[in-house]
Amino acid sequence: MATHITTDCINCGACEPECPNQAISEGDEIYVINAKLCTECVGFYDHEACQAVCPVECCLPDPNCREDEAVLAKRALELHGDDAELKARVAKNEYPSRFRK
């Protein structure tokens, strides 16, 4: 997982519906990101959707757990195996990613 939600989270829930992978859920005190589902929105957006809507900017890359674009694209394909458009974009190496800004 390269994105995590910090303790600055105000538990507003703005991030949860934005995640294309349903990786975000309400935790005991703050929202949390499931590391096995997070792709940093690689393949879907040129930014992290959770970070874009967070009013307190607490959805941040985790400096202790970095993943590169190839790993995240592969995870997106595994999670969305029936998404023909995503498969085509990845096969052409023409998919949105924050790494390509």
TAHU-V480127 format. One record per pair of residues at least 4 apart in sequence whose ideal C-beta (glycine too) atoms are under 8 Angstrom apart, sorted by the first residue. I is the first residue (numbers start at 1). GAP is how many residues later the second one is. Records with the same first field share a line. If there is no record, write none. Layout:
BEGIN
I=GAP + GAP
END
This chain:
BEGIN
1=32 + 33 + 34 + 35 + 37 + 61 + 64 + 66
2=36 + 38 + 59 + 60 + 63 + 64 + 65 + 70
3=30 + 35 + 37 + 45 + 47 + 48 + 56 + 57 + 58 + 59
4=29 + 55 + 56 + 58 + 61
5=4 + 10 + 19 + 25 + 26 + 27 + 28 + 45 + 53 + 54 + 55
6=52 + 54
7=23 + 51
8=48 + 49 + 50
9=21 + 22 + 47 + 49
10=45 + 46 + 48
11=15 + 18 + 19 + 20
12=43
13=4 + 13 + 18
14=4 + 39 + 40 + 41
15=4 + 9 + 16 + 34 + 35 + 38 + 39 + 44
16=8 + 9 + 10 + 15
18=6 + 31 + 32 + 34 + 35
19=4 + 5 + 22 + 30 + 31
20=19 + 21 + 24 + 25 + 29 + 60
21=16 + 17 + 18 + 55 + 58 + 59
22=15
23=10 + 11 + 14 + 15 + 16
24=7 + 8 + 9 + 10 + 26
25=6 + 7 + 9
26=5 + 6
27=4 + 5
30=28
33=4 + 5 + 17 + 26
34=4
35=30
37=42
38=37
39=4 + 5 + 33 + 34 + 36 + 37 + 40
40=8 + 21 + 27 + 32 + 57 + 58
41=4 + 6 + 7 + 8 + 9 + 55 + 56 + 57
42=27 + 30 + 31 + 34 + 53 + 54 + 55 + 56 + 57
43=29 + 30 + 33 + 34 + 37 + 43 + 46 + 47 + 52 + 53 + 54
44=5 + 32 + 42 + 52
45=4 + 7 + 51 + 53
46=50 + 51 + 52 + 54 + 55
47=4 + 5 + 51 + 54
48=4 + 11 + 50
49=4
50=4 + 9
51=6 + 8 + 9
54=4 + 5
61=5
62=4
67=4 + 5
68=4 + 31
69=4 + 28 + 30 + 31
70=4
71=4
72=4 + 25
73=4 + 17 + 22 + 24
74=4
75=4
76=4 + 10 + 14
77=4 + 9 + 10 + 13
80=6
83=4
84=4
85=4
86=4 + 9
87=4
88=4
89=5 + 6 + 7
90=5
96=4
END
